[in-house]
């Protein structure tokens, strides 16, 4: 096993990055005008951002491609634990980039990195973002922002303190059609809003059962398994976990909530101005393989779940909010106000959001590959629909490009303040999403007790409403549940 404890911590001495953060006056003195160097449209080297990617395949490829803005910015380094897969295409796209397998080594060796995209399994998001921000490097982190609530709070505060330009990869937050939903809410057309229903057809990967048995003989030669594990417990190679099926296991992923919760829950959280939830409770689906023996294991996410969160009233809602989340193909009942032959949420009603007010309902959809398609239904028969086909001028609504522009403009600039998912917003929203997972994991807490017949039996004592003190990140009525606010980190990967 590798015993590296990671790079030494210290102040960022990158003079070039400091230079980019100087005032416009200083920049005008030191940057050679573009027209002098290369004519109209020429981008001077000093005007380019030096980008790196932690996770260069899959979603990581599209993130770094979009962040490079068609070659406008310079990609100087790529980091991945396996360059034999889709990350190989990123190597071809950026042949001058230095290649690394350990992001800690990359951040230590490449002193000229200005900003980094982080597109890895969920358990790496927090440690990698922290390591970058300690060095003054701006960060774009895929959703969910972190693997657990404590990490989200830590990164939120750290970005503010270190003046880091941050963005979470829930690109639907930059969808201009969200403005239509926001206008319906802000104009008061729904009246007082009291309920939100959110649902998804995920998971579409294996979860809910026992972890596959380790088998080191099947480990791909190009994969650095120890680096893939990162902060997770040391274990021999587990077949078929990499590169996609990690989502269903708590050591690495965050289940259906982590996959699409930051897309779907983002819509009501953003438009209604919600804050930390007050409580969380859940039930989960199980599969019984024999009498009274549920085939659902605590190390894995359940095959389905139903979660309820409550929020205080906001200026936009006028009343307290109850939010429900369901996954595994469980969806809400079709509201009477919406015609029975029309979908709720998105196509086929597979994913969606319903916002219920005293005057009607907003029905809308997931914010990634399918159109947002906002629809307003009022009790008086009035309807208003957004376009069924979106016309996007740039990939993913410019979510990565806007972050890059904000990095160049600097912390506190108009461009930075205009970002839709900087950590000041994305942190609390991610915490809310992860509250659902805290409830799920607490649901499986059990202990052995003596039954009425004198025989031992298992008691599931975590199956209750969990009361949440959001400011202090603490469950107040079940201490054992607080273990899921954070995690245990392997040596060398601590946060």
Residue pairs with C-beta under 8 A, 6 or more apart in sequence:
1 226
1 234
2 226
2 227
2 492
3 491
3 492
4 102
4 104
4 492
5 491
5 492
6 104
6 131
6 492
6 493
7 104
7 105
7 107
7 108
7 131
8 108
9 134
12 18
12 134
12 135
12 136
12 137
13 111
14 111
14 112
14 113
14 114
14 135
14 136
16 50
16 112
16 114
17 50
17 112
17 113
17 114
17 136
17 137
19 26
19 30
19 46
20 49
20 114
20 408
20 410
21 410
21 411
22 30
30 46
31 44
31 46
31 47
32 44
32 46
33 44
34 40
34 41
34 42
34 43
34 44
34 47
35 42
37 44
38 44
43 72
45 74
47 408
48 72
48 73
48 74
49 73
49 74
49 114
49 115
49 404
49 407
49 408
50 73
50 74
50 76
50 112
50 113
50 114
50 115
51 64
51 67
51 68
51 73
51 74
51 75
51 76
51 113
51 114
51 115
51 116
51 117
51 404
52 75
52 76
52 77
52 78
52 79
52 97
52 106
52 110
52 113
52 115
52 116
52 117
53 60
53 63
53 64
53 75
53 77
53 78
53 79
53 80
53 90
53 116
53 117
53 119
54 60
54 79
54 103
54 106
54 116
54 117
54 118
54 119
54 120
54 124
54 128
54 132
55 63
55 79
55 80
55 87
55 117
55 118
55 119
55 120
55 124
55 142
56 64
56 78
56 79
56 80
56 83
56 87
56 90
56 91
56 119
57 80
57 82
57 85
57 86
57 87
57 88
57 89
57 90
57 243
58 85
58 86
58 119
58 243
58 244
59 119
59 142
59 169
60 80
60 87
60 90
60 117
60 119
60 120
60 142
61 86
61 87
61 89
61 90
61 93
62 395
62 396
63 117
63 119
63 140
63 142
63 169
63 400
64 75
64 78
64 90
64 94
64 117
64 119
65 90
65 93
65 395
66 395
66 396
66 399
66 400
66 401
67 73
67 115
67 117
67 140
67 400
67 401
67 403
67 404
68 74
68 75
68 94
69 401
69 404
73 404
75 94
75 96
75 97
76 96
76 97
76 98
76 110
76 112
76 113
77 97
77 98
77 99
77 100
77 106
77 110
77 113
78 87
78 90
78 91
78 94
78 97
78 98
78 99
78 100
79 99
79 100
79 101
79 102
79 103
79 106
80 87
80 90
80 99
80 101
81 101
81 223
81 224
81 225
81 227
81 228
82 220
82 222
82 223
82 224
82 228
82 242
82 243
83 91
83 99
83 222
84 220
84 221
84 222
84 223
85 222
85 243
86 243
90 97
91 97
91 99
98 106
98 109
98 110
100 106
100 109
100 110
101 224
101 227
102 224
102 227
103 124
103 128
103 131
104 131
106 113
107 113
107 116
107 131
107 132
107 135
107 137
113 132
113 135
113 137
114 137
114 138
114 407
115 137
115 138
115 139
115 140
115 165
115 403
115 404
115 407
116 128
116 132
116 137
116 138
116 139
116 140
117 140
117 142
117 400
118 124
118 125
118 128
118 129
118 132
118 139
118 140
118 141
118 142
119 142
119 169
120 128
120 142
121 228
121 246
121 247
121 252
121 253
122 144
122 146
122 147
122 246
122 247
122 252
122 253
122 254
122 258
123 147
123 230
123 231
123 232
123 251
123 252
123 253
124 230
124 231
125 141
125 142
125 144
125 145
125 146
125 147
125 151
126 146
126 147
126 148
126 151
126 152
126 154
126 155
126 495
127 230
127 231
127 489
127 493
127 495
128 141
129 139
129 141
129 145
129 146
129 155
130 151
130 154
130 155
130 158
130 495
132 138
132 139
133 139
133 155
133 158
133 159
133 162
133 164
134 162
136 162
136 164
137 164
138 164
138 165
138 166
138 403
138 407
139 159
139 164
139 166
139 167
140 166
140 167
140 168
140 169
140 400
140 403
141 155
141 166
141 167
141 168
141 169
142 168
142 169
143 168
143 169
143 170
143 258
143 262
143 263
143 430
144 152
144 168
144 254
144 257
144 258
144 261
144 262
144 430
144 433
144 434
145 151
145 152
145 155
145 168
145 262
145 423
145 426
145 427
145 430
146 152
146 155
146 430
146 434
147 254
147 487
148 434
148 484
148 485
148 486
148 487
149 431
149 434
149 435
149 438
149 473
149 485
149 486
150 473
150 485
150 486
150 495
151 486
151 495
152 427
152 428
152 430
152 431
152 434
153 427
153 431
153 473
154 495
155 166
155 423
155 427
156 423
156 424
156 426
156 427
156 428
158 164
159 166
159 422
159 423
159 424
160 423
160 424
163 411
163 412
164 411
164 423
165 403
165 406
165 407
165 410
165 411
165 416
165 419
165 422
166 419
166 422
166 423
166 426
167 399
167 400
167 402
167 403
167 406
167 419
167 421
167 422
167 426
168 262
168 421
168 422
168 423
168 426
168 430
169 399
169 421
170 262
170 263
170 266
170 367
170 421
170 426
171 367
171 368
171 396
171 397
171 399
171 400
172 178
172 263
172 266
172 267
172 366
172 367
172 368
172 372
172 397
173 266
173 270
173 367
173 399
173 420
173 421
174 396
174 397
174 398
174 399
174 402
174 420
174 421
175 367
175 372
175 390
175 397
176 397
177 371
177 372
177 373
177 374
177 386
177 387
177 390
178 267
178 270
178 271
178 367
178 372
180 374
180 386
181 267
181 271
181 355
181 362
181 364
181 374
182 270
182 271
184 190
184 362
184 374
184 376
184 384
185 193
185 271
185 272
185 316
185 355
185 362
186 316
189 357
189 359
189 360
189 376
189 378
190 355
190 356
190 357
190 358
190 359
190 360
190 361
190 362
191 318
191 357
191 358
191 359
192 317
192 318
192 319
192 357
192 358
193 272
193 316
193 317
193 318
193 319
193 321
193 355
193 356
193 357
193 358
194 317
194 319
194 320
194 321
194 322
194 356
194 357
194 358
195 321
195 322
195 323
195 324
195 355
195 356
196 268
196 272
196 321
196 322
196 323
196 324
196 353
196 354
196 355
196 356
197 323
197 324
197 326
197 332
197 353
197 354
197 356
198 261
198 264
198 265
198 268
198 323
198 324
198 325
198 326
198 352
198 353
198 354
199 264
199 325
199 326
199 327
199 330
199 331
199 332
199 345
199 351
199 352
200 256
200 260
200 264
200 326
200 327
200 350
200 351
200 366
201 327
201 328
201 329
201 350
201 351
202 256
202 259
202 260
202 327
202 328
202 351
203 247
203 248
203 255
203 256
203 259
203 301
203 303
203 327
203 328
205 244
205 245
205 247
205 248
206 245
206 248
207 247
207 248
207 249
207 255
207 300
207 301
207 302
207 303
208 248
208 285
208 286
208 287
208 295
208 296
208 297
208 300
208 301
208 302
208 303
209 287
209 295
209 296
209 297
209 300
210 295
210 297
210 299
210 300
211 238
211 249
211 297
211 299
211 300
212 238
212 239
212 240
212 241
213 238
214 235
214 236
214 237
214 238
215 236
215 237
215 238
215 239
216 236
216 237
218 237
218 239
219 225
219 237
220 242
223 237
223 242
225 237
226 234
228 242
229 235
229 490
230 490
230 493
231 487
231 489
231 490
231 493
231 494
231 495
232 251
232 252
232 490
233 251
233 488
233 490
234 490
241 249
241 252
246 252
246 253
247 253
247 254
247 255
247 258
247 259
247 301
248 255
248 300
248 301
249 299
249 300
249 301
250 298
250 299
250 300
250 301
250 441
251 299
253 301
254 301
254 434
254 437
255 301
255 302
255 305
255 327
255 437
255 440
256 301
256 305
256 327
256 328
257 307
257 325
257 327
257 433
257 434
257 436
257 437
258 433
258 434
258 437
260 351
260 366
260 368
261 325
261 433
261 436
262 426
262 429
262 430
262 433
263 366
263 367
263 368
264 351
264 352
264 353
264 366
264 367
265 323
265 325
265 429
265 432
265 433
266 367
266 421
266 429
267 353
267 364
267 367
268 274
268 321
268 323
268 353
268 355
269 429
269 432
270 420
270 425
270 429
271 316
271 355
272 314
272 316
272 317
272 321
272 355
273 314
273 315
273 316
273 317
274 311
274 314
274 321
274 432
275 311
275 312
275 314
275 428
275 470
276 311
276 428
276 431
276 432
276 468
276 470
276 471
277 309
277 310
277 311
277 323
277 432
277 435
277 468
277 470
278 309
278 310
278 311
278 312
278 467
278 468
278 470
279 309
279 310
279 465
279 466
279 467
279 468
280 307
280 308
280 309
280 435
280 436
280 438
280 439
280 465
280 466
280 468
281 307
281 308
281 439
281 464
281 465
281 466
282 305
282 306
282 307
282 308
282 436
282 439
282 440
282 443
283 305
283 306
283 443
283 463
284 296
284 302
284 303
284 304
284 305
284 306
284 440
284 443
284 444
285 296
285 302
285 303
285 304
285 305
285 328
285 330
286 294
286 295
286 296
286 302
286 303
287 294
287 295
287 296
287 303
288 294
288 295
289 295
296 302
296 303
296 444
298 441
298 444
301 437
301 440
302 328
302 440
303 328
304 326
304 327
304 328
304 329
304 330
305 325
305 326
305 327
305 328
305 436
305 440
306 324
306 325
306 326
306 330
307 324
307 325
307 326
307 436
307 439
307 440
308 322
308 323
308 324
308 325
309 322
309 323
309 324
309 325
309 432
309 435
309 436
310 320
310 321
310 322
310 323
311 320
311 321
311 322
311 323
312 320
312 321
313 319
313 320
313 321
314 321
324 332
325 436
326 332
331 344
331 345
331 349
331 350
331 352
332 344
332 354
334 340
334 344
334 349
335 344
335 354
335 356
335 361
335 377
337 360
337 361
337 377
337 379
338 344
338 361
338 363
338 377
343 349
343 352
344 352
344 354
344 363
345 351
345 352
345 353
345 354
345 363
345 364
345 365
345 366
346 352
346 365
346 366
346 370
346 371
346 373
347 365
347 370
351 365
351 366
351 370
352 363
352 364
352 365
352 366
353 362
353 363
353 364
353 365
354 361
354 362
354 363
355 361
355 362
355 364
359 378
359 379
359 380
360 376
360 377
360 378
360 379
360 382
361 376
361 377
362 374
362 375
362 376
362 377
363 374
363 375
363 377
364 372
364 373
364 374
364 375
365 371
365 372
365 373
365 374
371 387
371 388
371 389
371 390
372 386
372 390
373 385
373 386
373 387
373 388
374 385
374 386
375 383
375 384
375 385
375 386
376 382
376 383
376 384
376 385
377 383
394 401
399 420
399 421
402 415
402 418
402 419
402 420
403 419
405 415
406 413
406 415
406 416
406 418
406 419
408 415
409 415
409 416
410 416
416 422
431 470
431 473
435 468
437 484
438 466
438 475
438 481
438 484
438 485
439 466
441 481
441 484
442 462
442 466
442 475
442 478
442 480
442 481
442 484
443 460
443 462
443 463
444 460
444 462
445 460
445 461
445 462
445 480
445 481
446 458
446 459
446 460
446 461
446 462
447 458
447 459
447 461
448 456
448 457
448 458
448 459
449 456
449 457
449 458
449 459
450 456
450 457
451 457
461 478
461 480
462 478
462 480
462 481
464 477
464 478
465 477
466 475
466 477
466 478
466 481
467 475
467 476
467 477
468 474
468 475
468 476
469 475
469 476
473 485
474 482
474 485
475 481
475 482
475 485
489 495
